[in-house]
């Protein structure tokens, strides 16, 4: 792709957008920027653009500004149904995603991971296994460093491992992972997509340019994911928690079995597994399959299975107060994630949920709420709709703040029971992101623990 002298408009100036601007400029493109936020909200970025002589519009997107471009590149959070983008496409102006531009300049084999839930855990696991196998890797994409920032550098690695979102896949043309992993599909981002089918199609685009020499790793237990096994051109590897698969990974009495295309089996023990939850077994199996395709030896895989303790904000152990255990699952931003989290516990749960509504159906939570949740604390914009769908199934209350919800939940939980933050919604109504929400939860629990420690005889009551 020759960008020299080309008029390229970057839409959205978050972390990825700024990396795009710098890369495009390094390639000799004439770069323009359009950003919905006002300039004072992005003072640092605005100063950079001014110093570099880059023309930008802030505070909205105008059709005339878009139509002067020869190519438009959108940041992941920018919906493709914006009126200026639609008008540009009608004029024949290509609208691409950041990962498409990055792929055009990628010199190393790409392993891409997508799915509604588990992307970050699985991507991280794969990276750690390959590193344990003494392979040089880049891990990023939708987590950490954008792909476009990686291709700006020397690319001195053996593998590029990237978490990829459906938003990023919307704007691809030639993007082609050598190994593509699809973990699962459940309702999500229906505030962005017209319907669930459109979201499924976006996820499936990860396979659209693969060839027979490539690999597709699929969840055999998820019908929406498994359907692609009969549609892709790549070689199919599967993972399943429910049954043996001909090529890939499956569970067998306290172990994961990997069966290669040659029929040879390898056994990996789960005896020292630290990760909690059935969904994490799926993530581990997906990571194992991908790592085996990359040529990793059994020793490296077993080492990471034994040592990996999980990610912050995903079923993260926070502490224990008076026998009540607190878990932070702030990254559980959709119904499918919360289903997996609730299934991870045998103890009664007081669930804290709610946030910015994403338009999904809360009904799939109904049976689990009725059976496993003794109390439901609702927060955020979605609390009204969630109360209508789930409130009659258990003791339910609505709160204005997360702190109020935590205190009520603690009062409802008995020793040996669980208080779980797993919102089923995004965080953007009350918090900057899911990380801030999870951190606030941990701070609230920490203060609560300190109160009990300070009030205990001799000050010896503590968290944990």
N, C-alpha and C positions, 0 to 999 in steps of 0.2 A: 504493500500500500504506500503510494507516494503522496505525502501530505504537504510537500514544499509549495508554498505560495497559495495553498487552498484555503478558502474562507470557511472556517469550522466554528460553529456555535456550540458552546458547552452550556447545557441547561441544568442548573442546580450547582451550588457552590459549597457543598459540604466537603468532607474529607476527600471523597472520591473525585468530586468536581475540581477541586484545587489541584489534585494530582494529575488529572486530565489536562488542565490548562498548562501546567509545567511541561508535561510530556509533549503535547501538541506544539508548543512553542519551540521546544528543543528540536522538533522535526521540521521546523521552518514554516509551519502553518500560520495563517492570519487568524488569530483566535479572538472570538467574541464571547461574552458571557451574559446569560439571562438568569436572574435569581428572584424568587418570589419574596424573600425577606428584604427589609429595608437595609440600606447601607450601614447605618449605625449599629445594627445587630451583628454585622460581620465586619467590624472595623479593621481587624488585622488583614482579612482577605481583600477588603476594599483598598487598603493601603498598598498591598502587593500589586494589585491590578493597575493602580494609578502609577506606581513606580515603573512598571513594565510597559506602560503605554497601551494597555489592553482596554478596549471599549467594552462597557458593561451597562446593562440596565438592571436596576434594583426596584423592588416593590411591585413586581408583576411581570407578566410576559406579554409582549405585543406582537401581533401578526407581522407587521412591517419589519420588525427587527429580525424575526425568524426567516422571512422570505429572502433576505439578502445573503443567506448562507448557501454554500455549496454542499455542506454536510452538517448534520446535527448529531451531537452525541449527548445522551441523557444520563444523568446520575441515577442510581438505583431507585431513589424515592420518588422520581418524577413519573407520573402516569402518562401513558402514551396517548390517552384520549383528550389531552389538552387541545383546545381549539387551534392555537398557533401551530402545534405539531401536525394536526390533521390537515390544515391548510398547506403546510410545507410538503407533506407527503403527496397531496393532490397535485402539487407542482413538480413532483418527481424528485424532490430533495430527499436523499437517504437519511433515515433516522436510525441510529445505531446505539447500542449500549456500550458501556465502558469495557466490558469483557470481550466484545467483538473487536474493538480497536486493539486491546492488549494481545488477543490471540494472533492478530496479524503480524505482531512483532515477537511472538514467543518462539524461543529457540530450543526449548526443552520439552520433554513429554509431560502432558497435563493429566492429572487425576482430579476429577471434579465430583463433588458430593452435593446432592440436593435432596429434598424431602420436606415435608411439613415440619417434622420434629426430629431432633437428634443430629442435625447437620453439624453443629459446632463440636459436639462430643466426638462424633465419628471422624471428622476432619482432624481433630487434635490427636485422637488415637492413632490414626494412620501415620501422621507426622512423627509421633513418638516411636512407633514400631520401626519405621524406616531409619530413624536416627539411631535406635538401638542396634539396627543392622549395619551401622557405620555408613549409611548413605547420606549424602548431602541433599537437603531438601529446603524448599521454600514452602511455608504454610501461611495462607492468607486468603485473599478474595473478599468474601462478604464478612470475614472476621479479620481483625488486625489490619495488615497492609493490603491496599487494593492491588489487583493484578497489574494495573497500569503503572503503578509505582515500581513494581518488580521489574517490568520489562525496560524501565528507564535505566536500570543498573547493568552490571556485568553478566548476570544470569549464571553464576558459577555454582550450579547445583545439578543433581542427577534427575530430580523429580520436582515438579511444581504441583502442589496439593492445594486445591482451592474449594472453599465453601461457596456455593452458588445459589442465589435466590431465584424465585420465579420472576421477580421484577427484572433481574439482570438478563434472564433468558428471553424476555419479550423482544429485545432488540438485537438478536443475533442473526447472522447470515451464513457465515462459514465456520463459526465456533465449533470445534471438534475435539473433545477430550479423548485421549487414548483409552482411559478407563473412566467410565461414568457410573456413579453410584446413585440409585434412587431408593431411599430408605422407606418411605411411606407417603401416603396422601390422605389427608382429612381436611374438612372444611377450614379455610383460613382466608384472610384478606378479601372477604366478600364485600368489603367497603371499597375495594379497588376493581374487582372483576364483576362483570355483568351477572355471572352465574358460576356455579361450581365446575361445570364442564369446561369453561374457559380457563379456570385455574388449573385443572388437570392437564389441559393441552399445553399450558405454559410450562409446567413441570416436565412434560414429555419431550419438550424441545431439546433437552440435554442430549438426546440420542439422535437427532434428526440428520446430522452430518457424519455419523460414525460409519465405518466400513467393516468388512469382515475381519480385518486384522486388529480391530479394536475390541474392547470388552465392555459389557453392560452387566452391572451387579444389581440384582433385584431382590426385593423382599417377597418370598414365595407365599407368605401368610397374609399379605395385603392384596385383595383382589384388584384394586385400582392400580397398584404398582405392577403386579404380576401380569396384567394384561399386555404390558409392553414386551414381555418375553416372546410373544408371537409377532411382534411388529418391527423389532429392531434388526438392523443388518449386522450388528456386532455379535461376537461370541457371548453367550449368556452364562453367567455364574449366578447361583442363587444362595440365599440363606433362609433358614426356617427354624423357628422354635417349636414347631408342631410335628414335623415329619422329616425323614431323610430326604435329601435331594441328590440328584445324579452327579452334579458338579457344584461344589461350594461347601457351605457349613451348615451343620444342624446339631441339635442338643442330644446328649445321650448320657444319662445317669451321672450328673455332677461333672460333665465335661462337654467340650465342644469338639465335634469331629469335623475335620476338613478332608474332603474327598476331591482329589484332582481329576482332571480329564482322563488320566490314565487308570483311574479306579483305585489308586493307592490312597490309603487313609493315614491321617496323623491325628493324634489325640492330644487335646490341650485341657489341662486340669483347671477347674474352677474353685479349687479348695481354698485358695488365698484371695479370692475375688473381693475387692473393696467396694465396687460400685453397687448401689442399691437399685432395685427395680427391674421388672421383666423387660422394659423397653431398652435398658442398657445392655442386656444380653443380645438383643437385636443389633444394637450399635457396635458391640464388640465383634459379632459375627461378620457384619458388613466390613468392618475395618480389617479383620483377618483375611477375608477373601481378597480384598484389594491389595493387601500387603503380600499375600502369596503370589498374586499375579506379578507384583513388582520384584519377586525373587527373594523375599525375606526368609531367613532360616527360622525353624521352629523355636530356637532358643530366644531370639529377639522378641517373637510374638508372646511367648509365655512370660517373659520378664515384664512386659508392659501390662499384660492381663493381671499379673500379681501386684503390680506397683501403682497402677493408675487409680486415683481416688476420686476422680470426677472434676467437674467445673463449678465455679462459683455460680450461684443463682439457679442451679438445676438440681433439685432434690438435695440441696446442700444442708448438711447437719449444722445447726446453729447452737444448740445447747439444751440443757434440761433444767427445769425449775420445779421443785417440789414433785418430782417424778413425771412432769409433763414435758414431752420432747417437742422441740421446735425445728421445723424444716423450712428452708427458703427455696421456693420453686418459682421465683419471679420470672424466669425465662419461659414459664408455661403460659404462653400468650394466646393459646387457642384451645378449643374444647378437646381435641385429640390429645394434646399434651397433658391436660388435666386428667383425662381418663387413664392414661398410662401411670400418672403419679398416684392417683387414688388406688389403683390396682397393686401398687408397690407395698402397701401396708396391710397388715392383718388386724392392727389395733383400731379402735374407734377414732375418728378424725373430727376435729373442728376445722372447717375450711374457711379461709379468707380468700374471697374472689371479687372480681369486678375491676373496672377501669374503663378505658375507651372502647366502646362497642365496635366490633369489626364486621358485624352483619351476619354472623354465623348462627346456626341453630344450637341452642343449649340443651335440647331434648336428649341427645346421647348421654348426657350426664345424669339423667333422671334416675335410672336404676341404681347406679353407684351411690348417688346422694342418699337415696332411700335406704340402702343397705349398710353403708359404711360411714356416713356423715351424721354425727349427732348434733352438730351445730353449724350454721352457715352465716358468716359475717360478710356483708356485701358493701363495697365501696365504689366510688367513681360514677361516671356518667351512665354506665350500663346497669347500675343496680336495680333500676325500675324494671327493665325487661327481664333481667335475671330473676328478680323476685317473682314476677308473673309466671315464669317458666318453671322455677324450682322451689320457690318459697314455701309451698304447701307440703313439701316432702320431708321437711325436718324443721327443727327450731331455727328460725331465721330472723335476722335483724339487719338494718341498714345503718351505715355510719358515715359521717362527714370526713373523718380522717382515718388514716391507717393505724394510728396509735389507739384510737377508740376501739377499732376492730380487734387489735391484738389484746387489749385488756379484757374485752368481753369474751374473746375466745379462750383466754387463760382461765377466766372464771367458770367457763363451761366444761373445761377438760379436767378429768380425774387423773390421778397418778397412773402412769403406764399408757396414757393416751397421747394423741398427736395433735399439735397445732400446725397446720400446713398453709403457707401462703402459696397459692397456685391460681393465678387470677383468671385465666381463660380469656383475657383481654389485653390489649396493649396498654402502655403506661402513660401515654402522652396527654391525658387529661389532668393528671396530678403530678407527674414526674417527667424529668427530661428523657429518661429511657428506663428499660427494665433493670439495668444495673443500679441506678439511683434508687429505684423502688426497693430492690432487694437489700441494698445497703441500709436504707432507712429502717426496714424491718429488723435487720440484725442489730442496729443501734437501739431500737425500742426494746427488743428482747434483752439486750445487754444491760440497759438501764433497769429494767424490771428485775433482772437477776441480781443486780447490785443492791437494790432495795431489800431483797430477801436476805442477802448476805449481811448487810449492815444491821438488819433487825434481828438476826439470829443470835442466840446466846454465844458470847465469845467471838461473834463476827465470823463464824466458820462456815456458815451456809454459803455455798458457791454454785456457780454455773458449771454443769457437766458432772 
